Each structure stands twice: as C-alpha cells, then as structure tokens.
C-alpha cells in the first residue's frame, strides 16, 4: 500500500468531547502509554469522533482518545492512546507517518429524529455507541485557542506532530452512550466538561519530527 506523505489536509464533521480525566481513571483504563507514565500535567483530555468527507486517502471515519497533556522533554504535549478508523489506508498511513496507533473498525453514522447516532464495532463486537442531540448556538472552533501538539512513540523513536484546524461548533448533549471497556476507555464513568458538534471542519497535519529516544 502506498504511503501518502504529509502534509495532509482533511475536511469533515464530528464531535469533540472534552474531559478532565484523573490519574486513577486513566490507570484503571490502561489509557496512558508507558513512556508517559507519571508525567501527566493539568489540561484537558478528549474523545473525538470525526466523519472525514475528504482526506489524502479518501473519506473515512474515526474515533480517538486523548488522555490529556503530559510533560515530555520539557514540553506539555498530548498523545493519542486509542484510535479506530474505518479504512486500511488510514490505519497504515497513520502509523507510518505519525506513529498514531490506529486500528481498523466498522462505523455506522446516521441521523434519526434530529439526533446523530454513531455506532463503532470490530469483528461483530461493539466498541462504542453514541446518541447526540446537536445544539443550535454557533461558535468558532480553532486549534489556535486550544492546541493539542502530539507526541507518539514507535520503535524506539518519538514522533512530534503539530496540526491546525478550524470549523463552526455548537454546544451539544450526549443523550446516550455505551462503551465496551475491552476496546475503549469507559468514559461513561466520567462527566464531560463540554460536548461540541463541529461542522465544516478543516484540519492540516504536518510532517512529524522524528527523534531517537
């Protein structure tokens, strides 16, 4: 399979759910990579669901978990510790370009009775399901206000990646959600800080800076 080198430009819609995870929750859910253990600092974590309409490898869907920010090499950086996507092209390119630990899963996204319903499964086992009630009041979303520079580790090397994004957000509500703790951190145990539906989202991923341990 061909590796499509960065920069990448993607467009789509989705949901950003912000949390303040405590250490016990993250430890219980094995949500922190070993190289960042005991390095957590204050800051938001997130669960993000995206329906990418356009990308460098075509349309795909995504569910990811960011446990928070960590002190690493004198910087405060986020990391993606769990992530599922709907295409093999996204899996391979995510791993090779940015060391993002993508796994393949099946996604079902639909709108019913003014609710957004998202189901994610793998090998006929449910990973997660969400039922959102979108909001109405629009507000601008921009990573300049809330940056999430990333660090990932793969094969004895660190991958440092910056990305930028913008879109129009609406404060929304999670009406129902279920999580299979075998596949994803059990976020039903934690109260979200805010839920935002983002429409017309545009994001750019730069080439990772790769350094040895």
VMD Tcl script that draws the C-alpha trace (Angstrom):
set ca {
  {0.00 0.00 0.00}
  {1.30 3.45 -0.93}
  {2.27 5.77 1.91}
  {0.97 9.30 1.31}
  {3.45 11.66 2.91}
  {2.37 14.79 4.83}
  {1.22 17.46 4.84}
  {-2.34 16.19 4.90}
  {-5.46 18.27 4.56}
  {-8.79 16.84 5.76}
  {-12.39 18.08 5.85}
  {-15.40 16.73 7.69}
  {-17.87 16.91 10.56}
  {-17.76 15.43 14.03}
  {-17.91 15.73 17.80}
  {-15.33 16.84 20.34}
  {-15.98 15.77 23.94}
  {-13.65 17.43 26.45}
  {-12.84 15.88 29.83}
  {-10.61 16.37 32.84}
  {-9.52 12.79 33.46}
  {-7.94 11.92 36.80}
  {-4.98 9.58 37.14}
  {-6.99 6.74 38.67}
  {-9.41 6.64 35.74}
  {-6.57 6.64 33.23}
  {-4.65 3.93 35.10}
  {-7.74 1.75 35.52}
  {-8.42 2.00 31.79}
  {-4.79 1.49 30.72}
  {-5.07 4.73 28.81}
  {-1.55 6.14 29.23}
  {1.34 4.88 27.07}
  {4.20 3.53 29.23}
  {6.64 6.25 28.13}
  {4.32 8.93 29.59}
  {3.51 7.16 32.87}
  {3.58 9.52 35.90}
  {4.09 12.53 33.63}
  {0.52 13.85 33.43}
  {0.01 17.60 33.93}
  {-3.08 19.77 34.12}
  {-5.08 20.09 30.94}
  {-7.99 18.66 29.01}
  {-8.31 15.21 27.55}
  {-10.75 14.45 24.76}
  {-12.79 11.90 22.89}
  {-13.17 12.86 19.24}
  {-15.43 11.36 16.58}
  {-14.98 12.50 13.01}
  {-16.64 11.75 9.70}
  {-13.98 12.86 7.22}
  {-15.55 13.66 3.87}
  {-12.17 14.39 2.31}
  {-8.59 13.37 3.10}
  {-5.38 12.47 1.31}
  {-6.53 8.81 1.40}
  {-10.21 9.43 0.75}
  {-13.21 9.57 3.11}
  {-13.07 7.70 6.43}
  {-14.49 7.76 9.96}
  {-12.55 7.98 13.22}
  {-12.93 7.57 17.00}
  {-9.97 8.57 19.17}
  {-9.00 9.03 22.81}
  {-6.59 11.68 24.12}
  {-5.91 11.10 27.84}
  {-4.63 14.64 28.46}
  {-1.34 16.51 28.43}
  {1.99 15.22 29.66}
  {5.40 16.65 30.49}
  {7.81 15.26 27.92}
  {11.23 16.69 27.09}
  {10.32 19.93 28.89}
  {7.14 20.40 26.83}
  {3.45 19.87 27.54}
  {2.19 17.50 24.87}
  {-0.91 15.43 24.18}
  {-0.94 11.87 22.89}
  {-3.47 9.62 21.15}
  {-3.56 6.37 23.11}
  {-6.55 4.66 21.47}
  {-7.92 5.20 17.98}
  {-10.14 3.41 15.48}
  {-10.66 4.31 11.83}
  {-12.77 2.84 9.05}
  {-10.19 2.24 6.28}
  {-6.93 0.31 5.96}
  {-5.38 3.27 4.11}
  {-5.90 5.48 7.15}
  {-4.55 2.79 9.50}
  {-1.30 2.25 7.60}
  {-0.64 5.91 6.86}
  {-1.42 6.99 10.42}
  {1.08 4.51 11.81}
  {3.83 5.13 9.25}
  {3.59 8.94 9.12}
  {2.88 9.88 12.74}
  {3.09 6.66 14.85}
  {-0.60 7.07 15.67}
  {-1.76 3.58 16.83}
  {-4.75 3.27 14.50}
  {-6.87 0.14 14.39}
  {-9.49 -0.84 11.85}
  {-13.17 -0.83 12.84}
  {-16.65 -0.56 11.31}
  {-18.59 2.68 11.65}
  {-22.28 3.44 11.24}
  {-23.28 7.10 11.29}
  {-26.86 8.20 10.82}
  {-29.31 10.95 11.70}
  {-32.67 9.98 13.19}
  {-35.37 12.24 14.67}
  {-32.86 15.14 14.82}
  {-30.34 13.01 16.74}
  {-26.91 11.95 15.50}
  {-26.32 8.25 16.13}
  {-22.87 6.70 15.83}
  {-22.02 3.01 16.26}
  {-18.49 1.59 16.16}
  {-17.74 -2.15 16.13}
  {-14.91 -4.58 15.44}
  {-15.28 -8.22 14.46}
  {-19.00 -8.07 15.30}
  {-18.25 -6.78 18.81}
  {-19.46 -3.33 19.79}
  {-16.74 -0.84 20.69}
  {-18.94 2.17 21.40}
  {-22.27 3.77 20.58}
  {-23.30 7.41 20.89}
  {-26.54 9.33 20.56}
  {-26.05 13.09 20.35}
  {-28.52 15.96 20.39}
  {-26.87 18.74 18.35}
  {-27.04 22.29 19.65}
  {-28.01 25.48 17.88}
  {-25.80 28.36 19.01}
  {-22.75 28.51 16.68}
  {-19.27 29.36 17.91}
  {-15.89 29.33 16.16}
  {-13.53 26.41 16.88}
  {-9.83 26.86 16.27}
  {-6.75 24.97 17.45}
  {-5.02 28.32 17.96}
  {-7.27 28.70 21.02}
  {-6.97 25.09 22.16}
  {-3.80 23.49 20.69}
  {-3.07 19.77 21.05}
  {0.54 19.21 19.84}
  {1.17 15.45 19.83}
  {3.90 13.05 20.84}
  {3.74 9.37 19.88}
  {6.31 6.61 20.28}
  {7.08 3.78 17.87}
  {10.09 1.52 17.52}
  {12.34 3.45 19.87}
  {11.59 6.79 18.21}
  {9.45 9.74 19.24}
  {7.17 11.40 16.69}
  {6.29 15.05 17.34}
  {3.39 16.42 15.28}
  {1.62 19.74 15.08}
  {-1.79 20.08 13.50}
  {-4.11 23.01 12.92}
  {-7.84 23.03 12.46}
  {-10.91 25.24 12.39}
  {-14.65 24.94 11.99}
  {-18.01 26.01 13.38}
  {-19.03 24.38 16.64}
  {-22.31 24.01 18.53}
  {-22.61 23.09 22.20}
  {-24.42 19.75 22.21}
  {-25.61 16.96 24.53}
  {-24.86 13.25 24.77}
  {-28.27 11.65 25.21}
  {-26.99 8.07 25.43}
  {-23.69 6.27 25.10}
  {-22.29 2.83 25.76}
  {-18.67 1.71 25.84}
  {-17.07 -1.73 25.68}
  {-14.14 -1.42 28.09}
  {-12.34 -4.22 26.27}
  {-11.77 -1.85 23.36}
  {-12.01 1.72 24.68}
  {-11.72 3.62 27.99}
  {-15.05 3.57 29.85}
  {-15.82 7.27 29.59}
  {-19.38 6.72 30.87}
  {-17.73 6.84 34.33}
  {-16.67 10.48 33.82}
  {-18.77 13.62 33.38}
  {-17.80 15.56 30.23}
  {-16.77 19.19 30.59}
  {-18.36 20.12 27.27}
  {-19.67 18.43 24.11}
  {-19.25 20.26 20.82}
  {-20.53 19.33 17.38}
  {-18.17 20.69 14.73}
  {-19.36 21.20 11.16}
  {-17.30 22.07 8.11}
  {-14.14 21.18 9.96}
  {-10.81 21.65 8.18}
  {-7.59 20.23 9.61}
  {-3.98 20.10 8.43}
  {-1.43 17.56 9.69}
  {2.22 18.48 9.23}
  {5.10 16.05 8.82}
  {6.22 14.58 12.14}
  {9.58 15.48 13.63}
  {11.15 12.11 14.45}
  {13.79 11.78 17.17}
  {15.56 8.89 18.84}
  {14.90 8.11 22.49}
}
mol new
graphics top color blue
foreach p $ca { graphics top sphere $p radius 0.5 }
foreach p [lrange $ca 0 end-1] q [lrange $ca 1 end] { graphics top cylinder $p $q radius 0.2 }
display resetview
